[in-house]
Amino acid sequence: MPMTSITSGMGIEVVPDVFCLSVQIVNVVFIGDPKQSNEFVLVDAGMPESHELIISEAQKRFGEGCKPTSIVLTHGHFDHVGALKELLNKWDVPVYAHPLEAPYLSGRSDYPPPNPEAEGLVAKMSPMFPRHSIDVSSNLELLNEEGIIPSLADWRFIHTPGHTPGHISLFREYDRALIVGDAFTTVEQESLYDVMTQKQEMHGPPAYFTIDWKAAEESVKKLESLKPTIAVSGHGLPIADDELTTNLKKLVDTFAETEVPENKK
């Protein structure tokens, strides 16, 4: 896919053990402190053909020969699983996802068609985006309903449906760190210009692929109620402290008015 943001290939250490890597128009996250261990967990798997960048960054951060203990998927859209099969060929580790996302990760169901009537040039392009199921069932492990993520003891997953049925976010209580996938974004993902320049602005999930707007709104409310102090989205730059608190509260208050496409109201 030709779309690439100005931050592609750049990484940000959000806190010592959370590292956000920009891969064209999407983020992947490495959880693990390289000063403590060469073990890490990868959250999401980026764009198609991005495996070399992800592996290179992992080796740069955690050392030659490193591999994750697991890969956790916030959901299964093409820009979050694009390099997954190549990464599994290299690493062969468990892939954790919510049970409701399993049909899209085991070759059983394709995602619904996108909504090109949402505002923005990226939305108009969305019918060209892949929405087919992939099959990683030989590595797939389904998360239980208790919020536990194997190999991530301090983190719990939160079911945040709306963008997809089995979308999850990850939350760590002691520092209130939040990894939200596409539950909300910090860039207007429907705008090609904003995506390319990474103009920071909080929005709901990418409108062209979101299937249940009521559930999406409830998920944003659920995340705001956690009172996070730092958040990493699947799209856009990390956001923290007062800027996060203020903008997330505003998103909750104005969600129905500003985020839901006209043809979905």
N, C-alpha and C positions, 0 to 999 in steps of 0.2 A: 504494500500500500504506500503511495507516494507521500501521504501526509506525515510531516515530521515537525515537531515543535523546536523552538530555539534551545530548549533545555535537554533535548534528546542526548543520551549518553552521559549526562551529568548526574552526580549523586549528592545527596544531602544526608549528613548524619543528624538525625532528628534528636535522638538521645544516644548515649554510647552504644546501646544494643539495638537500636532501630535505625536502619539505613534505607533510604528511599532512592531508587534508581529510576530515572526517566528513560523510557523505551519508546521512542517516536512520540506517541500521543497518550501513553498510559504509564502508570507507575507499577513497579514491583517492589517488594519490601523484603529486606533481609533482617531477621530477628536473631540476634546473637552478638555477644561482645567479643571481638577478636582479641582483646587483651586478656580475656579469661579463658577462652577455648576456641578451637577451630570448628566447633559445631554450630550450626545455624538452621533455622527454618526459613524457607522461601514462601512468601505469600504472593500468590498469583504468578502467571508464567508469560506475561507480555504478549507482544505482537508476533505474528508469523515471521519466521526466519530471524528471530532475535536471540536465539539460543547462544550464539557465540558471544554476544555482548554480555548476557547474563552470566555465563560460565566464566568469562574473563574477569568480570567484576567480583564474582565470588572468590576466585583465586587471588585476586589483588587484595581482597579484604581479609580472607581467612587462610590463604596459603595454598600452594600447589597441592593437588591431590585431594582438596577438601570436597565434601559433598554434604548436602543438607540431610538432616535426620528425617525430614518429611517436607512435602509441599502442601500448603493449605490454600484452597481456592475460595475466594469470596463468592464467585459464581463462574459460569461456564461460557460467557460470551467470547467471541473470537479474539478480542484484544486482551483477554485475561488468561487464555489458554493457548495462545498462538504458537508458543514454542514448547508446549508441554511434552509432546511426544519425543522431540529431540532431546529435551532435558532428561526424560525418563530413560532414553537409550543410553545416555551418559551416566546417569546416577542410579536408576532403578530403585526408587524409594516409595514409601506409601504416599498416596494423594488423599487428603482429607477434604470432604465436602458435606454439605447438608443433604439428607436423604431426598428432599424435594428437588434437588439439582441433579440427582443421579441419572434420570432419563437422558439428560443432555450430555452426560459424560460417559455413557455406556452404549451409544449408538442407537438408542431406542426412540428418541424424539428430537425433532428440530425445534428451534425457537420460533415463535409466531413471527409473521412479517412485521417489519418496522413501520413507523408512522412518519412518512415523508412530509406530512402536512404540518408537523411541528415547525416552528420558526427556525431559520438559520440554514446556511448553506450545507453544513454537515448533515443536517436532517434530510435535506433534499438529496444528498448523495447516499443516504442510508440503504436504499434498496440494493445497492451494489455490495453492501457489506456481507460477509459470510454469516449464516445463521444455522448452519448444519451442526448436528451432533457430532462429537468426537467419541472415540471408544478407548478409554483408558481403564476399562473394568478390571483388568488383571492387577492394577495397582491401587484401585479405588477402595478407600475405607470410609464408611459413612459415620458421621458424627452422631453421638447420642443426644438426647434432649436435655442433658444436665449441664451443658455449656462447657464440658471438659474438652480440651484439645491435647491429645497425646503429644508428649515431648515439649509442651509449652505450659509448664506448671503454673506460672504466674498469670497466664492469660485465660480468658474465657470467651467463647463465641456467643454472639447474640444473633438470633434469627431476625433479619431485617428485610422481609419480603417487599415486593412492589416492583422493583426493577426486574427481578426474576423471582420465581416462586421460592427458591432455596437460597436466596442471597443471605450472606452472613457478614457481620462485622466482628472485629476482635477488640477486646477491652482489657486493660490491666488496671486493677484497682489502686495499687499503691502510688502510682504517679499519674493516674487517670489518663493514660495514653490510649488512643483510639485509632484503629485502622478500619476505615469505613467502606473500602471497595467503592462501589458506585451508589451507595445509599444517599450520599450527597457528594457534590464536587466543589472544587475551589476554582473552577474556570467555567465559563459558559460553553459547555461542550458542543452545543449546537452551532456555535459561531466559528467558522473556519479561521477568521482573523484572530479571535481570542485564543483558539487552540494553538495556532502557530506561534503567537507571541506570549502565551501563557499569562495573559492578563488575569490578575487575581480578583476573583469575585465569587462569592458563595452562591451555589444553586442546588437544586434538587438533582435527582439522577438524570442521566442523559435521556432526553424526552423521546427520542426516536425509537429506543428499545424498551422503554418502561411499559409494563403490561397492566399494572394495577395501581392506579394513582391514589386510591384511598389507602391501600396498604403502604404505599411509598410514603405518604404523609404521616401515617402512624409510626412508621419506622424512624423517620426523622425526629418525631416527638420523643420516641423511646431513647434515641441517642442523645438528644439534648438534655433529657432528664438525668443522664449519667454525669452531667457537669464535667465534661472532659477538659483537660488543660492543654492538650496537644492532639492534633488529628492529622492523619495522613489519608488522603483520598486516592482513588484510582486515577483521577484526572485532576491536574493542577498541583500547585505547590503546597507543602505542609503549612498548617496554620496553628497558632498557639495563643494562649493567655487571653487577654481582654478582646483581642481581635476575633478569636474563635468564639468566645462567649457571646459577644454582641451580635456577630453575624449569624450564628446558629439560632439564637433567640429570634432574630428578625426573620430568618427562613421559616421557622415554625409559625410565626405570626402571620406571614404573608403567603404561605405555601400554595393554598388553593387559588389565590388571586394571580400569583406571578409565575408559578411553575407548571401548572397543568395546561397542556395545549388546548386551544379553543375547541378543537374537534373531539376532545375527551372530557369536556366539562358537562 
